[in-house]
């Protein structure tokens, strides 16, 4: 059985991926894409 692995990486200009438990940016279309891509899938964060 073959499984596809997809990687999604997001960071700000300083390399941050989170600040105070939240994303350091507000990009609704990017969040929508992430949700559509990962919904009902296993996610490793």
Secondary structure in CASP SS format (residue, H / E / C, confidence):
PFRMAT SS
TARGET T0000
AUTHOR 0000-0000-0000
METHOD secondary structure of the structure
MODEL  1
X C 1.00
X C 1.00
X C 1.00
X C 1.00
X C 1.00
X C 1.00
X C 1.00
X C 1.00
X C 1.00
X C 1.00
X C 1.00
X C 1.00
X C 1.00
X C 1.00
X C 1.00
X C 1.00
X C 1.00
X C 1.00
X E 1.00
X C 1.00
X C 1.00
X E 1.00
X C 1.00
X C 1.00
X C 1.00
X C 1.00
X C 1.00
X H 1.00
X H 1.00
X H 1.00
X H 1.00
X H 1.00
X H 1.00
X H 1.00
X H 1.00
X H 1.00
X H 1.00
X H 1.00
X C 1.00
X C 1.00
X C 1.00
X C 1.00
X C 1.00
X C 1.00
X C 1.00
END
